[in-house]
């Protein structure tokens, strides 16, 4: 299977990766979540070429994760803002951050603390069950394939 076709898989992770599955896109999103909006700021912070940045931003706009808006002070220049769909990616970045802080901190601790604005406390991101509120760990989850999975798999096989 070619990388361009990964989003056709009957897999939620593969479909997500088809949009945000490269390092530059994830770092652009990280910066967007810190309030960065302008092309030149992304380029300066990340150090990637204008061409690569332009491609990644275009893809995020096409997938309605970012939206282009004119600057308030200069109408001919655009900035990139997270959409509601884009904001929904925040837990993904928080989970990646928590994993790196636990396993890749080189003994230095977390480079960033996250403060919950509502209570003012530093917090650690956790995944919880939407039904009971308990923290969820991998060994406590049983994946069950749905009819949608088998339908998509059948469609893919028929297309071959």
Beta strands, then each sheet from edge to edge (+ up, - down):
strand 1: 66-70
strand 2: 78-82
strand 3: 114-115
strand 4: 122-123
sheet 1: 1+ 2-
sheet 2: 3+ 4-
end
